[in-house]
Amino acid sequence: PVGFRDIFTVDQGLGLLPGNPFYNRMVGSMTRFLMLRKPGRHSEMPPPVLVLHAKAGNVIGDLTSYDTFTLGGPYSVRGYNVGELAACRRFVEGAVELRVPVPKLNTHAYGFYEMAHDLNSSKEVPGNPTEFYRRMGAGNSWGGGMKIGAVRAEYARDCNTSKGNVFVRFGERF
């Protein structure tokens, strides 16, 4: 798991029928996996890895409430429910994760810090669901966990309310 992954996606709403939105939705993300120390010559232990992640998105044109970006959740800012932070037109996210090897299990334990901000674009969403549901529009979290096979068991602390939760998830965050 050492290297990089850069993704740029564009969604186009053509609005061919009356009442359908015409928009362009763009998302770019960059993830870097940095090996902090080379593994020993005959070691089966994975090396410690630092993960750096940044993501941003923007919508140009008509926007319906169901096409907004939702901030918070297991693939945005852990420790929050999906959409708990904001529903917005523009956003930025950032994350740092340190993965350290766990002896005898041949896996990693990890600690992380994540943040997201709606760039005050929530008020441009029809009906302003962020304000209506009294969401913050921005937030950060920290926590840690361990990955065993395809399962991630982790603790994440929501820094807006200072409450933490334990989660069991499947697959990778990055």
Disulfide bonds with the S-S distance in Angstrom:
none
